[in-house]
Structures are given as C-alpha cells and as structure tokens.
C-alpha cells in the first residue's frame, strides 16, 4: 500500500513515516500543500494523510483538489485544530477521517487500516446506482439527490450520511453507529458534529417538504422513515 503524507513539521513527518514503514507501507512525504497536490496529481496513492495548516496551500484546499481528481481515495486529516467547526470544515472538504494532535500512533494505524479495508470492500462489492425511498432519490453514479423531482445540493459528508441512512431506512441509528460507519471513528461525546450534520441534512431534505423523513428518537438516535 502506498501512502502520501503531507506534513510540514519535519520531526512529526519523519516519525509517522518511520512508524508506517515499519508496518509495511510505502510512504511518500510532502512538506507543503502545493507539493502534495503535485504528487497526488501525478501518482495514485491508496490513502492520503494531510495536515490542515500547511505552507503554499492549506489542507482544506488540498483535500478539495484530491476529491476532484481521486474521489475514491481515503483521506485522513491529521491536525492540531480540534473544534467541532474545524472538523466540519474538514469533512465538508471531503475528508474521510479526522485525527487531532497529539495522537497515539496506534490509533492512526487503526484508522488507516479501517479506511483501506473499507475502500477495498467498496471497490469489490457491486452496489446499486440508485437508492429510492418515498419521494427521495439518490443516484450514486452521478451524485445527484432529488426529492419530488427537485435537485438537492449536498456536501460530500452530507451525501455519505444520507446514503447510510437510506441503506438503513426505518431502523434507529445511534450516534455511535453513525460515527463508526460514516466517519470511521469512535464517537466523541465531547463534540456534537453528528447532530450538527443531521441538522444540516434536515434543512436540505425536509425543511421545504410537508412529509419529514429524518426523525430524532430521544435518548436513542435517529431514524429515516416516513411519518
């Protein structure tokens, strides 16, 4: 497996590179965002790890560039910026996971393995291109979501969250399950990013329609179903 690590702190980047190489990965280093962009444009990596605060081009912009060229490659953001808003910015840019410094290398390795396993199983498992429920449709090939024929614009993470809810419709989904299945991370009770994203999704999917599809079950989680 070939990984790209974009990190401007030389000590941190060398430590991560050494640790990953000991686990059998091939690691290419970039010390600024533009170099990261150049490398990922000319090479296909199995996974990309990037800091947010970078010279030349920040990690948010780099992640958006990655998503335009390689929408299927897993991206982990590794940064000291750890507020809920920071995480939402990262996920909105297309990141698959977000790890706050300082971190335990074992956790980084576990998240890398989880994302690589998911990426491999997704590429091997045939999926239907069209998901439908009630008057809502999601086209996985064109990334178009519509309700009653009206197209709805979603961010990459909102799209992934809605897809998971559609695939698990009429079943209560806990915050822990959503965090693990959609974000590939353990639920952090100190942040409310899942509730924030659910509110974002509600405003786009339900606000302008009489029949609501996203419902909160107090003390349990959320469910996607008709009234």
N, C-alpha and C positions, 0 to 999 in steps of 0.2 A: 504494500500500500504506500502510495506517495502522498505526502502531506506538504502543504505550503504554510509556513509560519511567518506572519507579518508582525514584527515587534521591534520597536526602536531602542529598547533597553538591551544593550549588548549582553549584560550578565544574565538577565531573565531569559533572553532568546537562546543563549548557549546552554543554559540549564535545561530548558524544555527540550531543545534539540537532542541533547545527550540522553535525557530520560526516554524520549520516544524512540531513539535509535536503539537503545537497549531493549526495547520491546519489539524490535524488528521492523520499524517503519523507516522509510526513506524520507528525509526531511530537507526541504529547501528553505533557506532563510531570505527574508526581505526586510530591510530596515526602515523603509518608508512606504507610504501608500502608493506612490507612482511606480515604484519598483515592483510592489505587489501586483498592481494592475498589469504591468508589462509581462510579468511571469505567468500570471493566470490567463492572460490573453493568448500566449504562445504555447502553453502547456496545459494538459488536462490532469488535474490532481483528484485524488479520491476524497480529500477533505481539506478545508482551509480554516486556519485559525488566525484571527486578526485582533489586534488591539484597536481601540477607538481613537485615542489621542495619538496621532501619527504625524510626522512631517510630510509636507508636499500634498498629501490627500488623506483625510481622516477615514477611520474605519467604516463609518456610516456610508460615505460616498463610495468607498471601495466595495462594500457589500452590495450596493445597488448596481455597480458595474458588473460584479460577479453574476448577479441574478439575471442580467440582460444577456450574458454570454453563456453561462452554465447554470440554468435554473435548477438543475437536479443535484448539484454538488452540495453536500452538507457544509455549513459554515458555523463555526463557534466564535463568539466574541469573548475575548479574554481581557478584562479591563478593570481599572480601579473605580470606574463610575458605576455606582450600585443602587441608585434610587429607582423607584418604580418608573418614573418618566424616562430615565436613561435606558432601562430595559425595554420599554415600549418603543422607543426610538430605534433600538437595535432590531427588535422583532419586526417592526414596520419596514425596515430596510431589507429584510429578508433573511435575517439570521435564524438558524435552527435552534441554537442554544446560547446561553449567556452565563459566563462564569466570572465572578468578582474576585479580584486580587485583594489580599493574598489568598491563595488557594492551595489545596492539597493535591499533589501531582496524581495521586491515586484516583481522585475524583475526576480530574481532567481525562485521565486514561479511560476511566469507566464511561464517560460521556462520549469520547471518541469511538470506543467500541460499539456503544449503543447506536450511534448515528450511522456508523459504517454497516452494521448489521441491518438496520432499517433500510438503508439505501440499497443494499444488495437484495433484500427480500422484496422491495418495491419494484426493482427492475426485473425480477424474475416472475412476480405474481401478476397475472393478467387482471386488469381492473376494467369495469365498465366505464365508458367515457361519459355517460350521462346519468346523473342522480336526480330523482324526482320525488317530491313529497308535497301533497296538497297542490297549491298553485305555484310552487317554487321549483326551479330547475337549476342545476349546476352542471356545466359542461367542463369536464376535466381536461379535455384536449385543447379547448380554446380559452379556458379560464374565465368563461362568461357565466355570470349568475343573473338570473332574471326571476321576477315574480309578477304574475299576471301579464307577462309579455314585456314588462319594464325592466331594462337592464340596471343592475346594481353594481356599483364600483366598490371593490373590497381591496384592502391591503393584503400582502401575501400571508400574514399570520391570521387575519380575519378569515381568509379563504380556507386555510388549513383547519381552523377551528370549526367553521361551518361544515366543511367536508366530514370531519369526525362526528359532529352531531347528526348529520344526515345519515351516516353509516350506522349510527347507534340511536336512531329515532325511537321515540316512545319508551325510552329507558332512562332512568335517573343516572346522571353522570356527576360524580363527586369532583370537587376541585382537585383532589389528589390525582384522580384518574386523568383528568384533563391535562394537568401539568405533566404527567408522565407520558401520556400518549401524544399530545400535541406539541409540547415543549421539550420532551425528553429530559425532564429534570424533576427532582423531588420538590414537592410543594413547600414553599417558604411561607410560613404563617405570618411572617413579619411584613409581607408585601401583599398588595391586593390587585396585582396585574391581571389575574384571571377575571376578576369582577369588572375591572376597567375594560378589558377586551369584550366581555359579554355585553356591557352597556353600549360599546361602540357598535357591536353587531346588531343589537336590538334596534338601535336608531336607524340602521340601514335596512334591516329585514322586516321589522314590524311597525315602525312608527307611522308610516303612511298607509297602513292597511288595517281593515276592521278586525280581521281574524289574526290573533297573535300566535306565533309558532314557538317562541322561546319563553320558557316559564321557569321561575325560581321556586325550588322546594326548600322552604326554610329549614335550616339545620341539616340538609342533605346534599343539595347541589342544584343542578339544572336539568331540564328535560325539554326535548324538541318534539312537540306534538301539537295537533290541532286542539282548539278549545273543546 
